Amino acid sequence: MKKLAIVSFIMSLLLISACKKTSTSQTYTLNGEVNVASGVIYLQDFHNKMFAIIDSAVITDGRFTFTGSLARPDLFGLTLDREETFSPYYIFLENGDIHVTIDEEAHKASVSGSSVNDLYVAYQQAARSERENFRIDTFLAAHPASIVSAYILYREYSYRLSKEEIDRYVQVLDPSLHDTEYIQVLNDLSALLEHIAIGKPAPDFSLPTPEGSVVSLYDRLGKGYVLLDFWASWCGPCRRENPHIVKYFHEYKDKGFDVFSVSLDKTKEAWIEGIAQDNLTWTHVSDILFWDSAPAKQYGVRAIPANFLIDKDGIIVAKNLRGEELGKTLAELLP
């Protein structure tokens, strides 16, 4: 009964959020307060899991204002750090009067006046409370025309869905969302997944090493098995996974196992430092383009770490092997 009560409470939050009156204004005014007396705050738009500055406002006595117009509600970021591209304060803006209060010391922000942002907050509460029992299909069916649904499907589920699941969920969403970047990326990913499935040839590509020489993936094929590994120095889960790869690299390299790592780093310096710190003594390449990495797009990588085990003929034989699972697979393939 307790669990049912929690579910009912969460669903009530979602319904309340969805039923709030939507503003008919053609412009937005974003008034904010921050516990910083002066300085500059930046408004960012969101593209391909990255944020980029589109406007700025001067902070006076801890207050600031942004004004503009939106064709549709969408996700934006607020930050006091001009170099921040990944973790600003998230805010779903829509036309109307919106207020945000930022606690810079605690790195928290609260938003009022945006029913779209309210729905996103309700989703976060539901996902945290229910965890593995949270049903994304139920959420999408309840909010098929909300940009929040499109964003969540794109950002938090795309990397774990099959082609069939992506197609089915996209069809649940209202056609008004089908021209958004979120749904276009999902449609592209659906088409791509057919070509990077287990049993399919691995696409080749070439990129520079830290030393500047250009190396292709296929240059490393032909001996045994190559683990095509996508990672980045800024990625905590990647760094925690690296010791496992190091272990099995040294254990199986004389039997024909190799690693070919593609970094999604933002700077060459951070990339090289990460390689050295984790003792990654195999081939590394990168175009230093973060989530715009060309091979990441080529392989449909939407979250890292991600990997593909490729045989000597260039065929994908396994995906996303983690920890001991990688060791067990190599033990079977390279006894």
Helices and strands as residue ranges (DSSP letters): H 2-19, E 28-34, E 38-47, E 50-60, E 63-68, E 74-79, E 89-93, E 96-103, E 108-112, H 115-130, G 131-133, H 136-142, H 147-152, I 153-157, G 158-160, H 163-172, G 175-177, H 181-193, E 206-208, E 214-216, G 217-220, E 225-231, H 236-252, G 253-255, E 257-263, H 268-277, E 283-285, G 290-292, H 294-298, E 306-311, E 316-319, H 324-333
